[in-house]
Amino acid sequence: MAFGLSVYPNAELDNIRQLVRLIGAAGLALMIAALVLGVRWAVGWATVVMVVGYGLSLIGRATVDLWAPAYAAGLLVMIESAYASLNGRLPTNTSRRVLKRDLGRLLALGLGGASIAVLVLALSSAPVAYGLLVQVAGVGAAAAVLTTLILLVRQRA
């Protein structure tokens, strides 16, 4: 999954395209190293590198990336499965019932993340008369999302 997520961003500007590829490769290498070496903190940094690469790939686009919800869900499932494997939550001697439960949980997590991302994308595409109140609400929402992400990463590390 990390390979697919690192390859997906495709910058439309030629001078940024190579940088996006290098960042994606770095994120992939860091994720592989994190899983092979069992370094939990590197999973978060690998994810940050992949998100930076994706963000750079959006530079110069005139429209919103309609695949953003799928990318978000993929990141969510990748992170959860990486942490689960590093935390030892995935038993080595699994029965089919336990395996089905874990796969169902990951599937539900991915679908839930994609649904929320689709909702956010739809709300952000709605025509709104921009004023000071809308700008303040946007800054507040961005701060709330960033704070939530920081708290989640701190709990995992």
PyMOL commands that set and color helices and strands:
alter all, ss='L'
color gray80, all
select helices_A, chain A and resi 2-7+14-37+40-57+68-86+96-125+132-156
alter helices_A, ss='H'
color red, helices_A
deselect
rebuild
show_as cartoon
